[in-house]
Amino acid sequence: MSQSVYVVHHSQQYNNYQWEKEIAEINSINPDVVLCFCLEEFDVKYLFRNFFPKVSEWAVANNKLVKVLVSNPDNIELFPNVITESTFGFYYAMIGVVHAAIANKQEVTPVLCDKVFTCYNNNPKYERALLIEELAKRHLMQHGLVTFLYPEEVQRSYDSTEFAGWQYHDGTKLVDEYDFELNSRTEFRPDVLPKSYLRGFVDLVSESNVRPSEFFTTEKTAKPIATLKPFICLANPGYHKFLVEEYGLELYDELFDYSFDEETDLTKRISMIADNIEKVVRCYDDDYKLSIYEKLFPKLLINRQRFVDYGSNRNKMMIHTIEHVVTNNYTVYGSETGLNEVKTLIENYKKENWL
C-alpha cells in the first residue's frame, strides 16, 4: 500500500488566507502525514492560525499526524495531533551571509572602529523600543551606531503589552543610511552588511524573537559571526546558552557578563545587556580594543568555523520526517512552494551523500 505526504508552506499565508483548497485536498487524498514548513519564520501559530484548527480536526478524525517543521522547540503539540519537529531552521540563509563575508574579506578591524557598538533595528518591535530607551537613558547612543526606523509604529509585545511611549529617546527616527528601505535595493537586503556595520567594535544584536523557549537564530546573529565581531544579543532567555549547545560557539566572557542570559524578566534582561555595553564604553580606548580583540580573536575564528561546519553535520541538518518520506518512497502532494522545498532538501541531502 502506497504512502503519501501532503506539504504546505508558511509563505502561503497572506491576506488572512483560509486554506480551503488545501483542507479539501487533504480530506480527499487522506495522506499519511501532513507536513508544514516553517523553517524561515518563528511565529508558526500566527502564520498557520487558520490552518491548524482545520487540519487538526482532520488529523484527529483519521488518527493521522501533522508535523510542523520549525527551528524549535521539538515535539510540542500545538493543536491535537499537530506536533512540532525541530530543524536547522534558517541556517541555509545564514551560512550564505558567512560565505559572502569570507569571500569579500569583510572583517572587523578594531583600529578602524570609531564606534563602540552597532545596533540595527528595522522592525519596530516592543523589546527593541525598550532597548533604545535603556540606551538613551544611560546616554550610550552617542557611542554607538544605532537605528530605529519606525519610532511612531512600535508594536505590542508578544504578550500584548503596549509600549508606554518614548521617555528618554526623543522619538525621532534613527538611521544609518538615510534612504534605507528593506529589500528596496540589493544592498538593502537583510543578508547584506549595512554600509557602516564594520565601524562598530561590538554588535548589539536585536534578534527576531524574545518568546521563551522558542530559539530562532537569523542573519542578525550570523553577521557578527561572519565578520569576526564580538556580539551580544537581545533575544529570548537562554539564547546564548542555545548558541553554545546548538552550534558549539564559545562565549566572549573576557568581554561580557552573560548572567543576563538567564534572566526571564524582559526589562531586567535589557538592563543587564545595557550594563555590558556601558562597561565596554567605560573601558574603550585604542589600547583596550586592541588588547581585548587580540584575546578574543582565537574564539572569533573558532566560532566562525564551527558555524560553517554545522552545515556538514548530518545529525544537525537532516530533517527526520523528510528522510522517512524519501526512504519509504512516499508520494508527495501539496503546494508548489512546499514541493519545491522538499525537492531542494532532497537534492542537498543527496549531494552530501546523506540519502
C-alpha positions in Angstrom: 0.0 0.0 0.0 1.5 3.3 -1.1 2.0 6.1 1.4 1.7 9.8 0.9 2.5 13.1 2.4 0.8 16.5 1.9 3.0 19.6 2.1 2.1 23.2 2.9 4.4 26.2 3.4 4.2 29.3 5.6 4.6 31.6 2.6 1.0 30.6 1.5 -0.3 32.7 4.4 -1.3 36.2 3.2 -4.4 38.3 3.4 -5.8 36.1 6.2 -5.7 33.0 3.9 -8.3 30.4 4.9 -6.6 27.3 3.4 -9.9 26.0 2.0 -8.3 24.4 -1.1 -5.6 22.6 0.9 -8.0 21.3 3.5 -10.3 20.0 0.7 -7.3 18.2 -0.9 -6.2 16.8 2.4 -9.6 15.3 3.0 -9.8 13.9 -0.5 -6.2 12.4 -0.5 -6.2 11.5 3.2 -2.4 11.4 3.3 -0.5 9.5 5.9 1.1 12.7 7.2 0.8 16.5 6.6 4.0 18.5 6.6 4.0 22.2 7.4 7.2 24.1 6.5 8.1 27.0 8.8 11.9 26.9 8.8 12.4 30.6 8.0 9.9 32.1 10.5 9.3 31.7 14.2 5.6 32.7 14.7 4.2 29.5 13.4 1.0 29.7 15.4 0.1 33.0 13.8 1.2 32.1 10.3 -0.9 28.9 10.4 -3.7 30.3 12.6 -6.4 29.5 10.0 -4.9 26.1 9.0 -4.1 24.3 12.3 -7.7 24.2 13.7 -9.0 22.7 10.4 -6.2 20.3 9.8 -6.2 19.2 13.4 -9.9 18.2 13.0 -8.9 16.0 10.0 -5.9 14.5 11.8 -7.9 13.6 14.9 -10.7 12.1 12.9 -8.3 10.0 10.9 -5.7 9.2 13.5 -3.0 11.0 11.5 -0.2 13.4 12.4 0.6 16.9 11.2 4.3 17.6 11.6 5.3 21.2 11.8 8.9 21.8 10.8 10.3 24.7 12.9 13.6 25.9 14.3 12.4 24.6 17.7 11.1 23.6 20.2 10.8 19.9 19.4 7.8 17.6 19.9 5.4 20.2 21.2 1.7 19.7 20.5 0.3 23.0 19.0 -3.1 21.6 18.4 -4.4 18.0 18.8 -2.3 15.8 16.5 -0.3 18.8 15.3 3.3 18.3 16.5 6.5 20.4 16.1 9.7 18.9 14.8 12.9 20.9 15.4 15.2 21.5 12.4 18.2 23.6 11.3 15.8 26.5 10.8 17.2 29.5 9.0 20.7 28.1 8.6 20.9 27.9 4.8 20.2 31.7 4.6 22.6 32.4 7.5 25.5 30.5 6.0 25.2 32.5 2.8 26.0 35.6 4.9 29.1 33.9 6.3 30.4 32.7 3.0 29.9 36.1 1.4 31.8 37.9 4.2 34.7 35.4 3.9 34.7 35.8 0.1 34.7 39.6 0.3 37.1 39.7 3.2 34.6 41.6 5.4 36.0 41.5 8.8 36.0 44.0 11.7 39.3 45.9 12.1 39.5 47.3 15.6 41.8 50.2 14.8 39.1 51.5 12.3 36.2 51.2 14.8 35.2 54.7 15.6 32.0 53.5 17.4 31.9 51.2 20.4 28.9 49.3 19.1 26.3 48.9 16.3 22.6 48.1 16.9 20.4 47.9 13.9 16.6 47.8 14.3 14.2 47.7 11.3 11.0 46.1 12.5 9.8 48.3 15.4 9.3 45.6 18.0 8.3 46.3 21.6 11.5 44.9 23.1 13.7 46.9 20.7 12.0 50.1 21.7 12.7 49.2 25.3 16.4 48.7 24.4 16.6 52.1 22.7 15.0 53.7 25.8 17.6 52.0 28.0 20.5 53.1 25.8 19.1 56.6 25.7 18.6 56.7 29.5 22.3 55.9 30.0 23.5 58.3 27.3 25.0 55.4 25.4 23.6 56.3 22.0 26.4 58.6 21.2 28.9 55.7 21.5 27.0 53.5 19.0 25.7 53.4 15.5 22.0 52.8 16.3 19.0 52.6 14.0 15.3 52.6 14.8 13.4 53.3 11.6 9.8 53.5 12.7 9.6 55.1 16.1 5.9 56.0 15.7 4.9 52.4 15.0 6.2 50.5 18.0 4.3 47.2 18.2 2.8 45.4 21.2 4.9 42.8 22.9 4.4 39.1 22.3 2.1 39.1 25.4 0.2 42.1 24.1 1.8 44.7 26.4 1.6 48.2 25.0 4.7 50.4 24.6 4.4 53.2 27.2 5.8 55.8 24.8 9.2 57.4 24.4 10.6 58.9 27.6 14.4 59.0 27.2 14.7 58.9 23.5 13.1 61.8 21.8 11.1 59.7 19.4 13.0 60.7 16.3 13.8 58.2 13.5 17.3 56.8 13.9 19.0 56.0 10.6 22.3 54.9 9.2 21.7 55.3 5.5 19.0 57.9 5.0 17.4 56.2 2.1 17.3 52.7 3.6 14.2 50.7 2.9 14.5 46.9 3.5 14.7 44.9 0.2 14.3 48.1 -1.9 17.7 47.5 -3.4 20.3 44.7 -3.4 22.4 46.4 -0.9 19.4 46.8 1.4 18.6 43.0 1.6 18.7 41.6 5.2 21.5 39.3 4.3 23.8 42.2 3.2 26.0 44.0 5.7 25.0 47.6 6.3 27.4 50.1 4.9 28.6 51.3 8.3 28.4 47.9 10.0 32.2 47.4 10.5 32.6 50.8 12.1 31.4 49.4 15.4 33.6 47.2 17.6 30.7 45.2 19.2 27.4 44.2 17.6 24.4 44.6 19.9 22.1 42.2 18.1 18.3 42.7 18.3 17.2 39.2 17.3 13.8 38.5 15.8 12.3 36.7 18.8 12.2 37.0 22.6 9.5 34.4 23.4 10.7 32.0 26.0 11.9 28.6 24.7 11.4 29.5 21.0 15.0 29.8 19.9 15.3 31.3 16.4 18.7 32.3 15.0 18.7 34.6 12.0 21.1 36.5 9.8 21.3 39.1 12.6 23.4 36.7 14.7 25.2 35.4 11.6 26.6 38.8 10.6 29.0 39.2 13.6 30.0 35.6 13.5 30.8 36.1 9.8 32.8 39.3 10.3 34.7 38.2 13.4 32.9 40.8 15.5 32.2 40.3 19.2 28.4 40.3 19.8 25.7 40.2 22.5 22.1 39.5 21.7 18.7 40.7 22.9 16.8 37.5 22.3 14.9 35.1 24.5 16.2 33.8 27.8 18.9 31.2 27.4 19.7 32.2 23.8 23.5 32.4 24.3 23.4 29.0 26.0 21.5 27.8 23.0 24.2 29.1 20.7 26.8 27.2 22.7 24.8 23.9 22.7 23.4 24.0 19.2 26.4 25.5 17.2 29.3 24.8 19.5 30.1 28.5 19.8 32.4 29.8 22.6 31.2 32.8 24.7 33.2 36.0 24.8 33.3 36.0 28.6 36.5 38.1 28.5 34.3 40.9 27.4 30.7 40.2 28.6 29.0 39.0 31.7 26.4 36.6 30.4 24.3 36.4 33.6 21.6 38.3 31.8 21.0 35.3 29.6 19.3 33.5 32.5 17.0 36.5 33.4 13.4 35.8 32.4 12.1 39.3 33.1 12.5 41.2 29.8 13.0 44.7 31.3 15.7 43.3 33.7 17.4 41.4 30.9 17.6 44.5 28.7 19.0 46.5 31.7 21.7 43.8 32.2 22.6 43.8 28.5 23.0 47.6 28.7 25.3 47.1 31.7 27.6 45.2 29.4 27.6 47.9 26.7 28.2 50.5 29.4 31.1 48.6 30.8 32.7 48.4 27.3 32.1 52.1 26.8 33.9 53.0 30.0 36.9 50.9 29.1 37.0 51.7 25.5 40.2 53.3 24.0 42.7 52.3 21.4 44.8 50.1 23.8 41.7 48.4 25.3 40.1 47.5 22.0 43.3 46.1 20.5 44.3 44.1 23.6 40.8 42.6 24.1 40.4 41.8 20.4 43.7 40.0 20.5 42.4 37.9 23.4 39.1 37.2 21.6 40.5 36.6 18.1 41.1 32.8 18.5 37.4 32.4 19.7 36.1 34.6 16.9 37.9 32.3 14.3 36.7 29.1 16.1 33.1 30.3 16.2 33.0 31.2 12.5 34.5 27.8 11.6 32.1 25.9 13.8 29.2 27.8 12.3 30.4 26.8 8.9 31.0 23.2 10.0 27.4 22.9 11.3 26.2 22.6 7.7 28.3 19.5 7.2 26.8 17.8 10.3 24.2 15.2 9.2 22.7 14.9 12.6 22.0 18.7 12.7 20.9 19.2 9.1 18.8 16.1 8.4 15.1 16.6 8.9 14.0 13.1 10.0 10.5 13.3 8.6 11.9 14.2 5.1 14.4 11.2 5.5 11.4 8.9 6.3 9.4 10.2 3.3 12.3 9.6 0.9 13.5 6.2 2.3 9.9 4.9 2.3 9.1 6.2 -1.2 6.1 8.4 -0.2 4.1 10.2 -2.9 4.3 13.9 -2.2 1.3 16.3 -2.8 0.7 19.9 -1.9 1.6 23.5 -2.7 4.2 24.3 -5.4 6.3 26.2 -2.8 6.2 23.2 -0.4 7.0 20.7 -3.1 10.0 22.8 -4.2 11.2 23.0 -0.6 11.1 19.2 -0.3 12.8 18.8 -3.7 15.6 21.2 -2.7 16.2 19.5 0.6 16.4 16.1 -1.1 18.9 17.4 -3.7 21.0 18.9 -0.9 21.0 15.7 1.1 21.9 13.6 -1.9 24.7 16.0 -2.8 26.1 15.3 0.7 25.5 11.6 0.3 23.2 11.6 3.2 20.4 9.8 1.3 
